[in-house]
Amino acid sequence: MSEASITMDAPFERSLLDTAPAPLVGTSVSRVDGPFKVTGQARYAAEHGSGDLAYGMLVRAPVGSGRIDRLDTAAAEAMPGVLAVITDARLIRNGGDFAGAAAPPHGSRDVVYFGQPIALVVADSFERARAAASAVRLSYERKPGVFDLAEVLDSAEPPTNDIFGLFLIHTEQGDVAGALKQAAVVVDEVWTTPSQSHAPMEPHATVAQWDGRRLTLHGSYQSPVTTRDQLATLLGLETAQVRVLAPFVGGGFGSKLGLMPEAAAAAIAAQRLGRPVKVALPRQHVFEMTGRRPATHQRLRLGADADGKLTTIAHETITDQLEGEMFFEPAGIATHLLYAAPNRLVDHKVARVNKLLGVSMRAPGEGVGQLSLECAMDELAEKLDLDPVELRLRNEPEVHPETGQAFSSRSLAECLRVGAERFGWTARNRAPGRCRDGEWLIGHGMAASARGNLFGPAKVRVRIDADGLAAVETEMTDIGTGTYTILSQIVADLLGVALDRVEVRLGDTDAPTSAGSGGSWGATTAGSAVYAACEKLRVMLAEAAGVTSGNAVFADGMIVAGEVRRPLSELVGNGMVVDGATAPGTSNAHFSQSSYGAHFCEMRVNAVTGEMRVARWNSVFAAGRILNTKTATSQAIGGIVFGIGGALTEELVHDVRTGKVVNRDLGEYHVPVHADIPDIDVLYLEERDRLANPLLAKGIGELGVCGSGAAVANAIYNATGVRVRDFPITLDKLF
Ligand code: MOS
């Protein structure tokens, strides 16, 4: 077996992707897995299992803080078809992406949030399991609980742990207080954002099977290897004893990054019963027991001189989380780098509450942090009587404003200019509440967008078979993002084979380990490992053909160099296999790497009813090479819809008396639907990032969320003259 590895230690002066004679990368290729999905051949988590499959239903704590005294399972056990009622303490362990690093301290019967799983009923049908779950009798002691962040702001403390050194708990430069006193114009306001639910289309589900030595899970996971490792730790198994499969995943948005309750429950029951067990969470359980985006309380102070140069940026955030958990919402993360200012402060604190586990949710930090920062910039522009686009251009830093690092690439100014042009921004009336069409007030708003470009270690295996078919195997997933398609395109371009001559197999922990689908790093990370493998395969193929790879062109299933013209199938013998690997290097550490963008939108607000409608939208992004314009545009639109939802409708409501989640389904938790969203125009600028990776591409998955909600809020202000700083901006807050 051959191996090839790429780390990012020097600029990539050239990319092999630019040598393909008829490149697919960069074009609008439709999803290669699309036909499988629309014909129902793609099997999702809950569709697995057969024969003696048993069904598990979790029993939830009916109290937000307390202790279970007695769990009476006799009635449930006597019901028809019931196989077991499991009260294993490991069921209640919280999931989440960082749970493995800091196991929660809760005792076996302590309840720390309403809906926490405390038992599992297993029966021979889903309906029987559900009926028996409601027959489990509990008595409990109620303890005082905290169900509202606003009540405990004063108790907030610094997070116990920075997450991988990425989130930057506290940074401070210059003299913030002094500079604010000197500033010609100051904005000092508080913004709040509520808990949000990921609400992926496919609910969490796992089918687990134990053969006495090895556990196999079919489920819906963003990072199968994380689920495997956390589960092995929980059950005291070797990682080699657990295989996790997730070839098709119907969305995750962060809620499937780590071990979640359904996977642990299915595995425990499968071991206990010696037969396959499915635990498919009903939608209400997804809302109550998987994870949420933490609520935030953000104070932002901006100071500027009379010319609109920022002198001060101070962003102090408090977010809420269960006791003992290490994840926190890094709401100040983009504030470190978006704008220049000599006096700076970014601070994160955490207040402890009895609410569902806070976990990463699409653009953790940036998603809610840019709501406040980009709204504050809008308020500052107004006080300065300056156009908000111009304000941002005047404060564009040349290097990272805190670290002094060079930017690997940064086209924010270009995004702002091009976006303003496409939208027709100059025609906007800056004075609020002046533009009206009958009952409808019309407003225009904009915001900048930034999301860190992350990269993780990844491995893939690429083979060419004797018949010239290419195949990629990796543990990496496709969560609706387009991984199957993008990896196929990269192989097709680099090996010169047709798209339908490439087979990509994803989501299996028995395949080489990737960094999973998260943090916008999936496509670039897995794609770079594929690049490494293909680069090596080209050298091997050229050697077999007796030419040097540098002079060879790979196209139409052939290698061509001068007079030599050979089909790959003739050169590979019994097949060629390369394990490709990639890992972050010094370039990732030494350069500030982010993707950037700008949003422009028109809002219509009904002056009588307060109804708010998004009427028009333009976004411009720059994120290095765009690997597939169609899937990238879909990602952007999805992110923008997320941002619109965060601005206008999405709020996971905890009853402040009990901690119970009140809106536990998609009928009550309002995600925007088609009728809420106009045509969204998305443009990606031509950009190449030679420091990011050999693809010269940066992450895009979470970029659309960043700033889009602020553009909505700013447009609502422009329409109405009302600033609502308490998200979501529901109509009761408007007039
Ligand atoms: Mo994302 S919150 O890393 O799925």
Boltz pocket constraint, residues with backbone or C-beta under 6 A from the ligand:
constraints:
  - pocket:
      binder: B
      contacts: [[A, 222], [A, 252], [A, 253], [A, 254], [A, 255], [A, 257], [A, 360], [A, 361], [A, 362], [A, 363], [A, 364], [A, 517], [A, 518], [A, 519], [A, 520]]
      max_distance: 6.0
